Amino acid sequence: MFDSLIFSVNTVFPIFIIVILGAVLKRCNFLSDKFFSESERFVFKVALPSMLFLEVSRANPSELFDAGFIGYCVAGIVLTFLIPCAIVPIFVKSNDKRGAFIQGVYRSNFAILGTTLAANMFGDEGVAQIAMVMPFAITLFNVFAVLILSIYAPEDKKLTKRQFFKNIIKNVVTNPLIIAVVLALPFLLTPLELPALASKSLTYLSNMSMPLALMSLGANFTLESLRGRWSLALAASTLKTVIVPLCTVLPAIALGYRGVQLGTVFILFGGPAAVSSYIMAKNMDSDYELAGQILLFTTLMCVVTIFAGVFVLRLSGLI
């Protein structure tokens, strides 16, 4: 039990220490809003794609690419989107809140916190497994976000079918994370190897992604953001951090997934809401304040839920 406790502490708490550091540095005005804003852009467009490119290009496809496992992850994302779509409108009467609520439940911060958790839990093998699932997850997250926010958008903001498909295609083909994985495929599937010059340069960029991303996440925390709408935000956050991971991890255990694959399922479905959910809600006239509160609540709650999940899975010998 003590070993499992130490493993869980070493997996989860370093992440949230850096998140807290970002919040403190922002609060003390040591680093500016502009620094964190530009850091987020740098991480998303340069550092994190560099990490994914390296991990995919170095991976062993025979060990990590499992069509059945990827199918399970895809099915889980589809169900965690469709079920709230059927239930949430019954209890939430305002259209702008419906879109923000549903997006907060199904869409996870898989790219940033996911890769960090995977690295802490399983090392390079964990990041490589995350990278295999990443294109499918990010594509579905974006497609469903555009769909649900369009359905519940004000009349003047609703997308035509042409605009809808154009928006989806643009979000997918211009996403730096998907581009990085696609560019790495020739190195994954052939004996090609990166020159040492390129490999070392990408490694330096890759190493910058986690600390900058986590500090930027912490910089977004303000106590004022937790005021108002807290009941809806708390309900969505409980679904996101407790109910969704339980409903996806337990079937994965029953199907025999263990180790890195089971850890990937837990990270995919047990992580906090995605930072981009707030941005998309704001751009499409959804209740972006509710989306921001769900982001904050889920991130805070994940300190407990991810720690508990990692501890139980490790203690049970499942990861």
C-alpha positions as CSV (number, residue, x, y, z in Angstrom):
1,M,0.0,0.0,0.0
2,F,2.8,2.4,0.9
3,D,4.4,1.9,-2.6
4,S,1.1,2.6,-4.2
5,L,0.7,5.8,-2.1
6,I,4.2,7.0,-3.1
7,F,3.6,6.2,-6.7
8,S,0.3,8.2,-6.6
9,V,1.9,11.2,-4.9
10,N,4.8,11.3,-7.3
11,T,2.4,11.0,-10.3
12,V,-0.2,13.7,-9.3
13,F,1.3,16.2,-6.9
14,P,4.2,17.5,-9.0
15,I,1.7,18.4,-11.7
16,F,-0.5,20.5,-9.4
17,I,2.5,22.1,-7.6
18,I,3.5,23.6,-11.0
19,V,-0.2,24.6,-11.6
20,I,-0.2,26.3,-8.2
21,L,3.2,28.0,-9.0
22,G,1.6,29.5,-12.1
23,A,-1.3,30.9,-10.0
24,V,1.1,32.4,-7.4
25,L,3.4,34.0,-10.0
26,K,0.3,35.5,-11.7
27,R,-1.2,36.7,-8.4
28,C,2.1,38.3,-7.4
29,N,2.4,40.0,-10.9
30,F,5.8,38.3,-11.3
31,L,4.7,37.2,-14.7
32,S,2.1,39.0,-16.9
33,D,-1.1,38.0,-18.6
34,K,0.8,38.5,-21.9
35,F,3.5,36.0,-20.9
36,F,0.9,33.3,-20.0
37,S,-1.2,34.0,-23.1
38,E,1.9,33.7,-25.4
39,S,3.0,30.6,-23.5
40,E,-0.3,28.8,-24.1
41,R,0.1,29.6,-27.8
42,F,3.7,28.4,-27.9
43,V,2.9,25.2,-26.1
44,F,-0.1,24.3,-28.3
45,K,1.6,25.2,-31.6
46,V,5.2,24.3,-31.0
47,A,6.3,22.5,-27.8
48,L,3.5,20.0,-27.4
49,P,3.5,19.0,-31.1
50,S,7.3,18.5,-30.8
51,M,6.7,16.1,-28.0
52,L,4.0,14.1,-29.8
53,F,6.1,14.0,-33.0
54,L,9.1,12.6,-31.1
55,E,7.1,10.0,-29.2
56,V,5.2,8.7,-32.2
57,S,8.3,8.6,-34.4
58,R,10.1,6.6,-31.8
59,A,7.2,4.3,-30.9
60,N,6.9,0.6,-31.7
61,P,3.6,0.4,-33.7
62,S,3.2,-3.4,-33.1
63,E,3.1,-2.8,-29.3
64,L,1.1,0.5,-29.1
65,F,-1.3,0.5,-32.1
66,D,-4.3,-1.6,-31.1
67,A,-7.4,-1.0,-33.2
68,G,-9.6,-2.6,-30.6
69,F,-8.3,-0.4,-27.9
70,I,-8.6,2.8,-30.0
71,G,-12.1,1.7,-30.9
72,Y,-12.9,1.4,-27.2
73,C,-11.7,5.0,-26.6
74,V,-13.6,6.3,-29.5
75,A,-16.8,4.5,-28.4
76,G,-16.3,6.0,-24.9
77,I,-16.0,9.5,-26.2
78,V,-19.1,9.1,-28.4
79,L,-21.2,7.8,-25.5
80,T,-20.0,10.4,-23.0
81,F,-21.2,13.0,-25.6
82,L,-24.5,11.4,-26.6
83,I,-25.8,10.5,-23.2
84,P,-25.5,14.1,-21.8
85,C,-27.1,15.3,-25.0
86,A,-30.1,13.2,-24.2
87,I,-30.3,14.0,-20.5
88,V,-29.0,17.6,-19.9
89,P,-31.8,19.4,-21.9
90,I,-34.3,17.9,-19.5
91,F,-32.8,19.6,-16.5
92,V,-31.1,22.7,-18.0
93,K,-33.6,25.0,-19.7
94,S,-31.3,27.7,-21.0
95,N,-29.8,26.9,-24.4
96,D,-26.5,28.7,-23.9
97,K,-25.9,26.8,-20.6
98,R,-26.8,23.4,-22.3
99,G,-24.0,23.7,-24.8
100,A,-21.4,24.7,-22.2
101,F,-22.6,22.0,-19.7
102,I,-22.4,19.2,-22.3
103,Q,-19.0,20.3,-23.6
104,G,-17.7,20.4,-20.0
105,V,-18.8,16.8,-19.4
106,Y,-17.4,15.0,-22.4
107,R,-14.4,17.1,-23.4
108,S,-11.1,16.5,-21.6
109,N,-7.8,18.3,-21.2
110,F,-6.2,15.2,-22.8
111,A,-3.4,17.0,-24.7
112,I,-1.8,18.9,-21.8
113,L,-2.6,17.2,-18.6
114,G,-2.9,13.8,-20.4
115,T,0.6,13.8,-21.7
116,T,2.0,15.0,-18.4
117,L,0.2,12.3,-16.4
118,A,1.1,9.6,-18.9
119,A,4.8,10.6,-18.6
120,N,4.7,10.5,-14.8
121,M,2.9,7.2,-14.7
122,F,4.6,5.2,-17.5
123,G,7.4,7.3,-19.0
124,D,7.9,7.5,-22.8
125,E,5.7,4.5,-23.4
126,G,2.8,6.3,-21.8
127,V,3.2,9.4,-23.9
128,A,3.5,7.3,-27.0
129,Q,0.3,5.5,-26.2
130,I,-1.4,8.8,-25.6
131,A,-0.1,10.0,-28.9
132,M,-1.7,7.0,-30.7
133,V,-5.1,7.9,-29.3
134,M,-4.7,11.7,-29.7
135,P,-5.7,12.2,-33.3
136,F,-9.0,10.3,-32.8
137,A,-9.8,12.0,-29.5
138,I,-9.0,15.5,-30.6
139,T,-11.0,15.1,-33.9
140,L,-14.1,13.9,-32.0
141,F,-13.7,16.6,-29.3
142,N,-13.7,19.3,-32.0
143,V,-16.5,17.8,-34.1
144,F,-18.8,17.4,-31.1
145,A,-18.0,20.8,-29.7
146,V,-18.8,22.6,-33.0
147,L,-22.0,20.5,-33.2
148,I,-23.4,21.0,-29.7
149,L,-22.4,24.7,-29.5
150,S,-24.0,25.3,-32.9
151,I,-27.2,23.5,-31.9
152,Y,-27.6,25.6,-28.8
153,A,-26.3,28.9,-30.3
154,P,-28.4,32.0,-30.7
155,E,-30.2,32.1,-34.0
156,D,-27.8,34.6,-35.5
157,K,-24.9,32.4,-34.6
158,K,-26.2,29.1,-35.8
159,L,-24.1,27.5,-38.6
160,T,-25.4,26.4,-41.9
161,K,-24.5,22.8,-43.0
162,R,-21.7,24.2,-45.2
163,Q,-20.3,26.4,-42.4
164,F,-20.6,23.4,-40.0
165,F,-18.5,21.0,-42.1
166,K,-16.1,23.8,-43.1
167,N,-15.5,24.6,-39.4
168,I,-14.9,21.0,-38.5
169,I,-12.5,20.4,-41.4
170,K,-10.6,23.6,-40.5
171,N,-10.4,22.6,-36.8
172,V,-9.0,19.2,-37.7
173,V,-6.6,19.9,-40.5
174,T,-5.1,22.9,-38.9
175,N,-4.7,21.4,-35.4
176,P,-1.0,21.3,-34.6
177,L,-1.3,18.2,-32.5
178,I,-2.9,16.2,-35.3
179,I,-0.4,17.6,-37.8
180,A,2.5,16.5,-35.6
181,V,1.2,12.9,-35.3
182,V,0.6,12.7,-39.1
183,L,4.1,14.0,-39.9
184,A,5.6,11.4,-37.5
185,L,3.8,8.4,-39.2
186,P,6.5,7.9,-41.9
187,F,9.1,7.5,-39.1
188,L,6.8,5.2,-37.2
189,L,6.0,2.9,-40.1
190,T,9.4,2.8,-41.9
191,P,13.1,2.4,-40.8
192,L,13.6,6.2,-41.2
193,E,15.3,7.9,-38.3
194,L,15.5,11.6,-37.4
195,P,19.0,13.1,-37.7
196,A,20.5,13.8,-34.3
197,L,20.4,17.6,-34.9
198,A,16.6,17.5,-35.4
199,S,16.0,15.0,-32.6
200,K,17.9,17.1,-30.0
201,S,16.3,20.3,-31.1
202,L,12.8,18.8,-30.9
203,T,13.7,17.3,-27.5
204,Y,14.6,20.8,-26.1
205,L,11.2,22.1,-27.4
206,S,9.4,19.1,-26.0
207,N,10.8,19.6,-22.6
208,M,9.3,23.1,-22.4
209,S,5.7,22.0,-23.0
210,M,4.7,20.5,-19.6
211,P,6.0,23.3,-17.2
212,L,4.7,26.1,-19.4
213,A,1.3,24.5,-20.0
214,L,0.8,23.7,-16.3
215,M,1.8,27.2,-15.2
216,S,-0.5,28.8,-17.7
217,L,-3.3,26.6,-16.5
218,G,-2.7,27.8,-12.9
219,A,-2.6,31.4,-14.1
220,N,-6.2,31.2,-15.2
221,F,-7.4,30.5,-11.6
222,T,-9.2,33.3,-9.9
223,L,-11.6,33.0,-6.9
224,E,-13.9,35.5,-8.5
225,S,-14.5,33.0,-11.4
226,L,-16.1,30.5,-9.0
227,R,-19.0,32.9,-8.1
228,G,-22.4,32.3,-9.6
229,R,-23.7,29.3,-11.6
230,W,-21.8,27.2,-9.1
231,S,-24.6,24.5,-8.8
232,L,-24.5,23.8,-12.6
233,A,-20.7,24.0,-12.7
234,L,-20.5,21.6,-9.7
235,A,-22.9,19.1,-11.3
236,A,-21.0,19.1,-14.6
237,S,-17.7,18.8,-12.8
238,T,-18.9,15.8,-10.7
239,L,-20.0,14.1,-13.9
240,K,-16.7,14.9,-15.6
241,T,-14.3,13.8,-12.8
242,V,-16.3,11.1,-11.0
243,I,-19.1,9.5,-13.0
244,V,-17.5,9.5,-16.5
245,P,-14.2,7.9,-15.4
246,L,-16.1,5.2,-13.4
247,C,-18.4,4.4,-16.3
248,T,-15.4,4.0,-18.7
249,V,-12.6,2.6,-16.6
250,L,-14.7,-0.2,-15.0
251,P,-15.8,-1.7,-18.4
252,A,-12.2,-1.4,-19.6
253,I,-11.1,-3.5,-16.6
254,A,-13.8,-6.0,-17.4
255,L,-12.6,-6.2,-21.0
256,G,-9.1,-7.0,-19.7
257,Y,-7.2,-3.8,-20.3
258,R,-4.3,-3.3,-18.0
259,G,-1.1,-1.2,-17.6
260,V,-0.5,1.6,-20.0
261,Q,-3.8,1.0,-21.9
262,L,-5.9,1.1,-18.7
263,G,-4.0,4.2,-17.6
264,T,-4.7,5.9,-20.9
265,V,-8.4,5.2,-20.5
266,F,-8.3,6.7,-17.0
267,I,-6.4,9.8,-18.2
268,L,-8.6,10.3,-21.3
269,F,-11.9,10.2,-19.3
270,G,-10.8,11.2,-15.8
271,G,-9.0,14.5,-16.6
272,P,-10.4,18.0,-16.2
273,A,-12.4,19.9,-18.8
274,A,-10.3,21.2,-21.7
275,V,-9.1,24.8,-21.7
276,S,-10.3,25.1,-25.3
277,S,-13.9,24.4,-24.2
278,Y,-13.9,27.9,-22.6
279,I,-12.5,29.5,-25.7
280,M,-15.0,27.8,-28.1
281,A,-17.9,28.6,-25.8
282,K,-16.9,32.3,-25.9
283,N,-16.5,32.4,-29.6
284,M,-19.9,30.7,-30.3
285,D,-21.9,32.7,-27.8
286,S,-22.4,29.9,-25.4
287,D,-22.3,30.5,-21.6
288,Y,-18.5,30.9,-21.5
289,E,-18.6,31.9,-17.8
290,L,-20.2,28.5,-17.0
291,A,-17.6,26.9,-19.2
292,G,-14.8,28.7,-17.3
293,Q,-16.2,27.6,-14.0
294,I,-16.4,24.0,-15.1
295,L,-12.8,24.2,-16.2
296,L,-11.8,25.6,-12.8
297,F,-13.9,23.2,-10.7
298,T,-12.8,20.1,-12.7
299,T,-9.1,21.1,-12.4
300,L,-9.4,21.6,-8.6
301,M,-11.5,18.4,-8.1
302,C,-9.0,16.4,-10.2
303,V,-6.3,16.9,-7.5
304,V,-8.4,14.5,-5.4
305,T,-10.1,12.3,-8.0
306,I,-6.9,11.6,-10.1
307,F,-4.9,10.9,-7.0
308,A,-7.6,8.5,-5.7
309,G,-7.9,6.8,-9.1
310,V,-4.2,6.3,-9.6
311,F,-3.8,5.0,-6.0
312,V,-6.7,2.5,-6.3
313,L,-5.6,1.2,-9.8
314,R,-2.0,0.9,-8.6
315,L,-2.9,-0.8,-5.3
316,S,-5.1,-3.2,-7.3
317,G,-2.2,-4.1,-9.5
318,L,-4.1,-2.9,-12.6
319,I,-1.5,-0.3,-13.7
